[in-house]
Amino acid sequence: MAEMPQKAQGNELVARAKAILLEPTAEWAKIATETDKPKDLFLSYALPLAVISPLASFIGGQVFGLGAMGISINVGLASGLTSPWSASCCHW
């Protein structure tokens, strides 16, 4: 896979995810012709998508805290960084 600027790579990632969801037949035909190595696909496509959930959980915990049934707990920065939600992104 050719190296491209980070912004272009991010736009390509979003476009690829959209195309797989909205036009799967055409996108899978295009994917079949690509010759990227599995490592490159994992690092440039799967890993950024996998990091979204733990990152969103960390940010949500810092901004809104954790809560249920009327009880709210504000999470500190150190606790947020070491919690299971945010730590899951570091176990690759």
Stockholm file with secondary structure:
# STOCKHOLM 1.0

chainA/1-92         MAEMPQKAQGNELVARAKAILLEPTAEWAKIATETDKPKDLFLSYALPLAVISPLASFIGGQVFGLGAMGISINVGLASGLTSPWSASCCHW
#=GR chainA/1-92 SS CCCCCHHHHHHHHHHHHHHHHHCHHHHHHHHHTCCCCHHHHIIIIIHHHHHHHHHHHHHHHHHTCEEETTEEECCCHHHHHHSHHHHGGGCC
#=GC SS_cons        CCCCCHHHHHHHHHHHHHHHHHCHHHHHHHHHTCCCCHHHHIIIIIHHHHHHHHHHHHHHHHHTCEEETTEEECCCHHHHHHSHHHHGGGCC
//
